[in-house]
Amino acid sequence: MRWIVRLPFFVVLMGLGSLAMIVPAGHAVIMEDFNTMRVFFYGFILFSILTLIIGLATAGYAPHNVARSQLIGLLSAFTVLPLMFAVPFYEAVGNTTYLNAWFEMVSSFTTTGATVYDTAGRLTPSLHLWRALVGWLGGLLIWITAVSIFAPMNLGGFEVRAASAVGSGAAVSFTQIARITDPQERMVRYTLTLTPIYVGLTLALWIGLVIMGEFPYIALCHAMSTLSTSGISPINGLYFAASGFWGELLILAFFIFALSRLTFSRGLIGERQSGLLHDAEFRTAMVLIGGVTVLLFLRHFLGSSDQETAASLLDVGQALWGALFTVTSFLTTTGFESRYWDGAAAWSGVQTPGLFLIGMALIGGGVATTAGGVKLLRIYALYRHGEREQQRLLHPSSIGGGGREARRVRKQGAVISWVFFMLFALSIAGVMLLLSLTGVQFETSMVLAVSALSTTGPLASFAAETPIAYSGIPDAAKAILAAAMVLGRLETLAIIALFNPEIWQR
């Protein structure tokens, strides 16, 4: 274990990715898909030997700045590891290009869930399992690195409440992390703490979906996709899921782990929180989900007044549930659509605009969760700043209460949140411009840019007026979207932190 800890972060991830290839190989044996079994087993042998060689060559290497090394290793993981994951996938599919296979793996590992293989039956069950497994591993990586790398450097949303500078590597607010001085020790400790929780939650959801009547293989893929918020499904969503309404209800309950980090890491990073109900992110999420759901339901309810057909109480309940589940799913950037989502349009005659889903995906879930987007904590900081400014307009001599932390969130937190929001908007504009240069239409490029940067791949199928197929866009556009997925997963501030002179000083 000590020898493994001394290895570079990227080499450890490469070894774990090689070991993960045994899972689809074993599943292919059960499915009697021996071609897929051979490809993934040979891939396991090949990349295990390659990892061993690199590990022996880099063993004992001590970087001058471990935080910088881990940040670069994380960037390398989301850019280089998909090249390794795509090799057995490309060989197993056969009738595809390596670019498409690489795009699929980047999308899965960044928990985006965009797929170019949207034709039913194009991929075997073992390949769908590999997609879901890669996305699940990417979600676990985000859980661990959020508290072991991003929190000490005041990145990934932690900068809103931090007392020190962004990317400085000195997190004064997070005393629990500050006590663990060795970054390698911190990484190992949080890996051993969070991995059992992540695996246990996945198993619990898997068993629950099976009890609800879902097929075990599909239930496993949906469980891994829910915990990682990748939205990967071997049956193109939940519409044809055998678990039905009760399966959706169970999945909705597990969306909470993408709304607030306090659901699985309370007290782990030293923040003082009295409970989930007092968490700013969770309360903001509840307000957004409730408000948008009611707004969508009232839109259909008022639109149905012009129709001659009357809706039954069951239709109204299904429409309300479809809006609640889908809005929550896109807020967590999972992208699952309820089977009752289109039910309201059937009896009201009014279509639901995809702009609502785009807005929810842009906001995203909680800090240090697998969800993407701007993050709820930054939205909360901007809201509190606006609230305080309105109070000062009415009462210029008033003093804002709430304590030191509340003042920090309203001032420094709101400033850095606005800076990140502007960087996010500029990233969307830049990706749209690059996509337009490849021949993609303006509206299509907007939806694709938002779906990539918010890591919500299914957004392309539901937010646009007509569903967008990733298989129909040019190869250059796929490369641009893959880079945007990595940027959206790591966030712009983490990339900018690499240019901070402090982390490059010896």
C-alpha positions as CSV (number, residue, x, y, z in Angstrom):
1,M,0.0,0.0,0.0
2,R,2.9,2.4,0.7
3,W,4.4,1.7,-2.7
4,I,1.0,2.4,-4.4
5,V,0.6,5.7,-2.4
6,R,4.0,6.8,-3.6
7,L,3.0,6.4,-7.3
8,P,1.8,9.4,-9.3
9,F,-1.9,10.0,-9.1
10,F,-2.4,9.3,-12.8
11,V,-0.6,6.0,-12.7
12,V,-2.9,4.8,-9.9
13,L,-6.0,5.8,-11.9
14,M,-4.6,4.0,-14.9
15,G,-4.2,0.8,-12.9
16,L,-7.7,1.0,-11.5
17,G,-9.1,1.6,-15.1
18,S,-7.2,-1.5,-16.3
19,L,-8.7,-3.6,-13.5
20,A,-12.2,-2.3,-14.3
21,M,-12.0,-4.0,-17.7
22,I,-12.5,-7.4,-16.0
23,V,-16.1,-6.5,-15.2
24,P,-17.4,-6.3,-18.8
25,A,-15.2,-9.3,-19.6
26,G,-16.9,-11.4,-16.9
27,H,-20.3,-10.1,-17.9
28,A,-19.6,-11.1,-21.5
29,V,-18.8,-14.6,-20.4
30,I,-22.2,-14.9,-18.8
31,M,-23.9,-13.5,-21.9
32,E,-21.8,-15.9,-24.1
33,D,-20.4,-12.9,-26.0
34,F,-16.9,-14.3,-26.3
35,N,-15.6,-11.7,-28.7
36,T,-16.3,-8.9,-26.3
37,M,-14.9,-11.0,-23.5
38,R,-11.6,-11.6,-25.4
39,V,-11.3,-7.9,-26.3
40,F,-11.7,-6.6,-22.7
41,F,-9.6,-9.4,-21.2
42,Y,-6.8,-8.6,-23.6
43,G,-7.2,-5.0,-22.8
44,F,-6.9,-5.7,-19.1
45,I,-3.6,-7.6,-19.7
46,L,-2.2,-5.0,-22.1
47,F,-2.9,-1.9,-19.9
48,S,-2.0,-3.7,-16.7
49,I,1.4,-4.4,-18.1
50,L,1.7,-0.8,-19.4
51,T,0.7,0.5,-16.0
52,L,3.2,-1.7,-14.3
53,I,6.0,-0.5,-16.5
54,I,5.1,3.2,-16.0
55,G,4.7,2.5,-12.2
56,L,8.2,1.0,-12.0
57,A,9.6,3.9,-14.0
58,T,8.0,6.6,-11.7
59,A,8.2,4.8,-8.4
60,G,9.7,7.0,-5.7
61,Y,9.1,10.2,-7.7
62,A,8.5,13.1,-5.3
63,P,7.0,16.1,-7.0
64,H,8.0,19.5,-5.7
65,N,4.3,20.5,-5.4
66,V,2.0,17.7,-4.7
67,A,-1.2,19.8,-5.1
68,R,0.0,20.9,-8.6
69,S,0.8,17.3,-9.4
70,Q,-2.6,16.1,-8.3
71,L,-4.4,18.8,-10.3
72,I,-2.4,18.0,-13.4
73,G,-3.1,14.3,-12.8
74,L,-6.8,14.9,-12.6
75,L,-6.7,16.9,-15.8
76,S,-4.7,14.1,-17.4
77,A,-7.2,11.5,-16.1
78,F,-10.2,13.1,-18.0
79,T,-8.2,13.7,-21.2
80,V,-5.9,10.6,-21.4
81,L,-7.7,7.8,-19.7
82,P,-10.6,7.9,-22.2
83,L,-8.1,7.0,-24.8
84,M,-7.3,3.8,-22.9
85,F,-11.0,3.1,-22.2
86,A,-11.8,3.5,-25.9
87,V,-9.4,0.8,-27.2
88,P,-11.4,-2.3,-26.1
89,F,-14.7,-0.5,-26.7
90,Y,-13.6,0.3,-30.3
91,E,-12.5,-3.3,-30.9
92,A,-15.6,-4.8,-29.5
93,V,-18.0,-2.6,-31.4
94,G,-16.2,-3.2,-34.7
95,N,-18.2,-1.1,-37.1
96,T,-17.3,2.3,-35.7
97,T,-14.5,4.8,-35.7
98,Y,-12.0,5.3,-32.9
99,L,-13.0,9.0,-32.7
100,N,-16.6,7.9,-31.8
101,A,-15.4,5.4,-29.3
102,W,-13.1,8.1,-27.7
103,F,-16.0,10.6,-27.6
104,E,-18.2,8.0,-25.9
105,M,-15.6,7.3,-23.2
106,V,-15.0,11.0,-22.6
107,S,-18.7,11.5,-22.3
108,S,-19.1,8.6,-19.9
109,F,-16.0,9.4,-17.7
110,T,-17.1,13.0,-17.3
111,T,-20.6,11.8,-16.3
112,T,-22.1,13.6,-19.3
113,G,-23.9,10.7,-20.8
114,A,-24.0,11.9,-24.4
115,T,-23.9,9.0,-26.8
116,V,-23.4,8.5,-30.6
117,Y,-24.8,5.0,-30.4
118,D,-28.5,5.9,-30.0
119,T,-29.7,3.2,-32.3
120,A,-31.4,0.3,-30.3
121,G,-29.3,-2.8,-30.4
122,R,-26.1,-1.1,-31.8
123,L,-24.2,-2.0,-28.6
124,T,-24.2,-5.3,-26.8
125,P,-25.3,-5.5,-23.1
126,S,-21.6,-5.8,-22.0
127,L,-20.7,-2.6,-23.8
128,H,-23.6,-0.7,-22.2
129,L,-22.3,-2.0,-18.9
130,W,-18.9,-0.7,-19.7
131,R,-20.3,2.7,-20.5
132,A,-22.2,2.8,-17.2
133,L,-19.2,1.5,-15.3
134,V,-16.9,4.2,-16.7
135,G,-19.4,6.8,-15.8
136,W,-19.7,5.4,-12.3
137,L,-15.9,5.4,-11.8
138,G,-15.9,9.1,-13.0
139,G,-18.5,9.9,-10.4
140,L,-16.4,8.2,-7.6
141,L,-13.4,10.1,-8.8
142,I,-15.2,13.4,-8.5
143,W,-16.4,12.6,-5.0
144,I,-12.9,11.8,-3.8
145,T,-11.0,14.7,-5.5
146,A,-13.6,17.3,-4.5
147,V,-12.7,17.0,-0.8
148,S,-9.1,16.0,-1.2
149,I,-7.9,18.3,-4.0
150,F,-10.5,21.0,-4.8
151,A,-11.5,21.9,-1.2
152,P,-7.9,22.6,0.0
153,M,-7.3,24.7,-3.1
154,N,-10.6,26.6,-2.7
155,L,-11.9,25.3,-6.0
156,G,-15.0,23.5,-7.3
157,G,-17.4,25.8,-5.4
158,F,-15.6,25.7,-2.0
159,E,-14.2,29.2,-2.9
160,V,-17.6,30.7,-2.0
161,R,-17.1,30.1,1.7
162,A,-13.3,30.1,1.8
163,A,-11.4,32.8,3.7
164,S,-8.3,32.6,1.6
165,A,-7.7,33.2,-2.1
166,V,-9.0,31.0,-4.9
167,G,-6.4,28.3,-5.9
168,S,-4.0,29.3,-3.2
169,G,-4.0,25.9,-1.6
170,A,-4.7,27.2,1.9
171,A,-8.2,26.5,3.0
172,V,-8.6,28.2,6.3
173,S,-12.3,27.4,6.6
174,F,-11.9,23.7,6.3
175,T,-10.1,22.8,9.5
176,Q,-10.6,19.0,9.0
177,I,-8.6,19.1,5.8
178,A,-6.0,21.5,7.1
179,R,-5.1,19.0,9.9
180,I,-4.1,16.4,7.3
181,T,-1.0,18.1,5.9
182,D,0.2,15.4,3.5
183,P,-1.9,15.5,0.3
184,Q,-1.1,11.8,-0.5
185,E,-2.3,10.8,3.0
186,R,-5.4,13.0,2.5
187,M,-6.2,11.3,-0.8
188,V,-5.9,7.8,0.7
189,R,-8.0,8.7,3.8
190,Y,-10.9,10.1,1.8
191,T,-10.8,7.3,-0.7
192,L,-11.1,4.8,2.1
193,T,-13.9,6.8,3.6
194,L,-16.1,7.7,0.6
195,T,-15.7,4.6,-1.6
196,P,-17.7,2.3,0.8
197,I,-20.5,4.9,0.9
198,Y,-20.5,5.2,-2.8
199,V,-20.6,1.5,-3.4
200,G,-23.1,0.9,-0.7
201,L,-25.6,3.5,-2.1
202,T,-25.2,2.0,-5.6
203,L,-25.9,-1.5,-4.3
204,A,-28.9,-0.3,-2.3
205,L,-30.4,1.4,-5.3
206,W,-29.7,-1.6,-7.5
207,I,-31.4,-4.0,-5.1
208,G,-34.3,-1.6,-4.7
209,L,-34.9,-1.4,-8.5
210,V,-34.7,-5.2,-8.7
211,I,-37.4,-5.4,-6.0
212,M,-39.5,-3.0,-7.9
213,G,-39.5,-5.4,-10.9
214,E,-36.6,-4.1,-13.0
215,F,-34.2,-6.6,-14.8
216,P,-31.0,-6.9,-12.8
217,Y,-28.7,-5.8,-15.6
218,I,-30.8,-2.7,-16.4
219,A,-31.2,-1.9,-12.7
220,L,-27.5,-2.0,-12.2
221,C,-26.8,0.4,-15.1
222,H,-29.5,2.8,-13.9
223,A,-28.2,2.6,-10.3
224,M,-24.7,3.4,-11.4
225,S,-26.0,6.2,-13.7
226,T,-28.1,7.7,-10.9
227,L,-25.3,7.9,-8.4
228,S,-22.8,9.3,-11.0
229,T,-25.5,11.5,-12.6
230,S,-24.4,10.3,-16.0
231,G,-27.9,9.4,-17.2
232,I,-26.5,6.3,-19.1
233,S,-29.2,3.8,-19.9
234,P,-29.1,0.6,-22.1
235,I,-32.8,1.2,-23.0
236,N,-32.5,4.9,-23.8
237,G,-34.1,6.1,-20.5
238,L,-36.8,5.2,-18.1
239,Y,-39.7,5.1,-20.5
240,F,-39.4,1.4,-21.1
241,A,-38.2,0.5,-17.6
242,A,-40.1,-2.4,-16.0
243,S,-40.0,-0.8,-12.6
244,G,-42.4,1.9,-13.7
245,F,-43.5,4.6,-11.3
246,W,-42.1,3.0,-8.2
247,G,-38.7,2.7,-9.8
248,E,-38.8,6.4,-10.6
249,L,-39.8,7.2,-7.1
250,L,-36.8,5.3,-5.8
251,I,-34.4,7.0,-8.2
252,L,-35.9,10.4,-7.2
253,A,-35.0,9.6,-3.6
254,F,-31.3,9.0,-4.6
255,F,-31.1,12.3,-6.5
256,I,-30.7,13.9,-3.1
257,F,-27.0,12.9,-3.1
258,A,-26.4,15.2,-6.0
259,L,-28.1,18.1,-4.4
260,S,-26.0,18.4,-1.2
261,R,-22.7,17.0,-0.1
262,L,-24.0,16.9,3.5
263,T,-26.0,13.8,2.6
264,F,-22.8,11.7,2.4
265,S,-19.9,13.8,3.7
266,R,-21.3,15.7,6.7
267,G,-18.5,16.6,9.0
268,L,-15.9,15.2,6.7
269,I,-14.6,18.5,5.5
270,G,-14.9,20.4,8.8
271,E,-17.9,22.6,7.9
272,R,-20.3,23.6,10.6
273,Q,-23.8,22.5,9.6
274,S,-26.7,21.8,11.9
275,G,-28.4,19.6,9.4
276,L,-29.6,19.0,5.9
277,L,-32.7,21.1,6.3
278,H,-30.5,24.1,7.2
279,D,-28.1,23.6,4.3
280,A,-28.3,26.5,1.8
281,E,-27.8,24.3,-1.2
282,F,-30.6,21.9,-0.3
283,R,-33.1,24.6,0.5
284,T,-32.2,26.4,-2.8
285,A,-32.8,23.1,-4.6
286,M,-36.1,22.6,-3.0
287,V,-37.3,26.1,-3.9
288,L,-36.1,25.7,-7.5
289,I,-37.7,22.2,-7.9
290,G,-41.0,23.3,-6.3
291,G,-41.2,26.6,-8.2
292,V,-40.4,25.2,-11.7
293,T,-42.7,22.1,-11.2
294,V,-45.6,24.3,-10.2
295,L,-45.0,26.7,-13.0
296,L,-44.9,23.9,-15.6
297,F,-48.0,22.3,-14.2
298,L,-49.9,25.6,-14.2
299,R,-48.9,26.2,-17.8
300,H,-50.4,22.9,-18.8
301,F,-53.4,23.3,-16.5
302,L,-54.2,26.8,-18.0
303,G,-53.6,25.5,-21.5
304,S,-56.1,22.7,-21.1
305,S,-58.9,25.2,-20.5
306,D,-59.0,25.8,-24.2
307,Q,-59.3,22.1,-25.0
308,E,-62.6,20.2,-25.3
309,T,-61.2,17.0,-23.7
310,A,-61.2,16.9,-19.9
311,A,-58.4,15.4,-17.9
312,S,-59.0,12.9,-15.2
313,L,-57.5,13.2,-11.7
314,L,-55.0,10.4,-12.7
315,D,-53.8,12.4,-15.7
316,V,-53.3,15.4,-13.6
317,G,-51.3,13.4,-11.0
318,Q,-49.2,11.8,-13.6
319,A,-48.4,15.2,-15.2
320,L,-47.4,16.6,-11.9
321,W,-45.2,13.7,-11.1
322,G,-43.6,13.8,-14.6
323,A,-42.7,17.4,-14.1
324,L,-41.3,16.9,-10.6
325,F,-39.1,14.0,-11.6
326,T,-37.8,15.4,-14.8
327,V,-37.0,18.8,-13.3
328,T,-35.2,17.2,-10.4
329,S,-33.3,14.9,-12.8
330,F,-32.1,17.8,-15.0
331,L,-31.2,19.9,-11.9
332,T,-28.9,17.1,-10.8
333,T,-27.6,17.0,-14.5
334,T,-28.6,13.3,-14.7
335,G,-30.9,13.7,-17.6
336,F,-33.5,11.0,-17.0
337,E,-36.9,11.7,-18.3
338,S,-40.0,10.5,-16.6
339,R,-42.3,8.3,-18.6
340,Y,-45.1,10.7,-17.7
341,W,-43.2,13.8,-18.9
342,D,-45.2,14.0,-22.2
343,G,-48.4,13.1,-20.5
344,A,-49.3,16.7,-19.7
345,A,-48.9,17.7,-23.3
346,A,-51.4,15.0,-24.4
347,W,-54.3,16.4,-22.4
348,S,-53.4,20.1,-22.4
349,G,-52.3,20.4,-26.1
350,V,-49.4,22.7,-24.9
351,Q,-45.8,21.6,-25.5
352,T,-43.2,22.0,-22.7
353,P,-40.4,24.4,-23.8
354,G,-37.0,22.9,-23.4
355,L,-35.7,26.2,-22.1
356,F,-36.9,25.2,-18.6
357,L,-34.6,22.1,-18.7
358,I,-31.7,24.1,-20.1
359,G,-32.0,26.5,-17.1
360,M,-32.1,23.7,-14.6
361,A,-29.1,22.0,-16.1
362,L,-27.2,25.3,-16.1
363,I,-27.8,25.7,-12.4
364,G,-26.7,22.2,-11.6
365,G,-26.5,20.4,-8.3
366,G,-24.4,20.7,-5.1
367,V,-20.8,21.4,-4.5
368,A,-18.5,18.3,-4.2
369,T,-21.2,16.1,-5.8
370,T,-21.2,14.4,-9.1
371,A,-23.6,17.0,-10.6
372,G,-22.3,19.6,-13.0
373,G,-23.5,23.1,-13.9
374,V,-22.8,26.4,-12.1
375,K,-23.7,24.8,-8.7
376,L,-26.4,25.7,-6.2
377,L,-24.0,27.3,-3.7
378,R,-23.0,29.9,-6.2
379,I,-26.6,30.6,-7.1
380,Y,-27.3,31.0,-3.3
381,A,-24.4,33.4,-2.9
382,L,-25.7,35.6,-5.7
383,Y,-29.2,35.5,-4.3
384,R,-28.0,36.6,-0.8
385,H,-26.0,39.4,-2.4
386,G,-29.0,40.6,-4.3
387,E,-31.2,40.4,-1.2
388,R,-28.7,42.4,0.8
389,E,-28.4,45.1,-1.9
390,Q,-32.2,45.5,-1.9
391,Q,-32.2,45.9,1.8
392,R,-29.5,48.6,1.5
393,L,-31.7,50.4,-1.0
394,L,-34.6,50.5,1.4
395,H,-32.5,51.0,4.5
396,P,-29.1,52.5,3.6
397,S,-27.9,52.5,7.3
398,S,-28.9,49.0,8.0
399,I,-26.4,46.3,9.1
400,G,-26.5,42.9,7.6
401,G,-26.5,40.1,10.2
402,G,-25.8,36.4,9.9
403,G,-22.3,36.3,11.3
404,R,-18.9,36.3,9.6
405,E,-19.6,33.4,7.3
406,A,-22.8,35.0,6.0
407,R,-21.0,38.2,5.3
408,R,-18.3,36.3,3.5
409,V,-20.8,34.6,1.3
410,R,-22.6,37.8,0.5
411,K,-19.4,39.7,-0.4
412,Q,-16.4,37.7,-1.5
413,G,-18.5,34.6,-2.2
414,A,-20.9,36.6,-4.5
415,V,-18.0,38.2,-6.3
416,I,-16.2,34.9,-7.1
417,S,-19.6,33.3,-8.0
418,W,-20.3,36.1,-10.5
419,V,-16.8,35.7,-11.9
420,F,-17.4,32.0,-12.4
421,F,-20.8,32.7,-13.9
422,M,-19.3,35.0,-16.4
423,L,-16.5,32.5,-17.2
424,F,-19.2,29.9,-17.7
425,A,-21.2,32.1,-20.0
426,L,-18.0,33.0,-22.0
427,S,-17.3,29.2,-22.3
428,I,-20.7,28.6,-23.7
429,A,-20.2,31.4,-26.2
430,G,-16.8,30.1,-27.2
431,V,-18.0,26.5,-27.7
432,M,-21.0,27.8,-29.7
433,L,-18.6,29.8,-31.9
434,L,-16.3,26.8,-32.5
435,L,-19.3,24.5,-33.2
436,S,-20.7,27.1,-35.7
437,L,-17.3,27.0,-37.6
438,T,-17.8,23.3,-38.1
439,G,-21.2,23.8,-39.8
440,V,-23.5,23.2,-36.8
441,Q,-26.6,25.4,-36.8
442,F,-26.9,28.2,-34.1
443,E,-29.7,26.7,-32.1
444,T,-28.2,23.2,-32.2
445,S,-24.8,24.6,-31.1
446,M,-26.4,26.4,-28.2
447,V,-28.0,23.2,-26.9
448,L,-24.9,21.1,-27.5
449,A,-22.7,23.7,-25.7
450,V,-24.9,23.8,-22.7
451,S,-25.2,20.0,-22.5
452,A,-21.4,19.6,-22.7
453,L,-20.4,22.3,-20.2
454,S,-23.1,21.3,-17.7
455,T,-22.3,17.6,-18.3
456,T,-26.0,16.8,-19.1
457,G,-25.8,14.8,-22.4
458,P,-29.5,13.8,-22.6
459,L,-30.3,17.6,-22.8
460,A,-29.8,17.4,-26.6
461,S,-32.7,15.0,-26.9
462,F,-35.2,16.9,-24.8
463,A,-34.3,20.6,-24.8
464,A,-34.2,21.2,-28.6
465,E,-37.3,21.6,-30.7
466,T,-36.3,18.4,-32.5
467,P,-34.0,15.8,-30.9
468,I,-30.4,16.3,-31.7
469,A,-28.4,13.1,-32.6
470,Y,-24.7,13.3,-31.6
471,S,-24.0,10.8,-34.4
472,G,-25.0,13.3,-37.0
473,I,-22.6,16.1,-36.0
474,P,-19.2,16.5,-37.7
475,D,-16.1,14.8,-36.3
476,A,-14.5,18.2,-35.5
477,A,-17.6,19.2,-33.5
478,K,-17.3,15.9,-31.5
479,A,-13.7,16.8,-30.6
480,I,-14.8,20.3,-29.5
481,L,-17.7,18.9,-27.4
482,A,-15.3,16.4,-25.8
483,A,-13.0,19.2,-24.7
484,A,-16.0,21.1,-23.4
485,M,-17.1,18.1,-21.3
486,V,-13.7,18.0,-19.7
487,L,-13.9,21.8,-19.1
488,G,-17.3,21.5,-17.6
489,R,-16.3,18.6,-15.4
490,L,-13.2,20.3,-14.0
491,E,-14.6,23.8,-14.1
492,T,-12.9,26.8,-15.5
493,L,-11.4,28.0,-12.2
494,A,-9.5,24.7,-11.8
495,I,-8.0,25.1,-15.2
496,I,-7.1,28.7,-14.4
497,A,-5.6,27.6,-11.1
498,L,-2.9,25.7,-13.1
499,F,-1.6,29.1,-14.2
500,N,-1.3,30.4,-10.6
501,P,2.4,31.2,-10.0
502,E,2.1,30.0,-6.3
503,I,1.6,26.3,-7.2
504,W,4.6,26.4,-9.7
505,Q,7.1,27.7,-7.1
506,R,9.4,25.1,-5.6
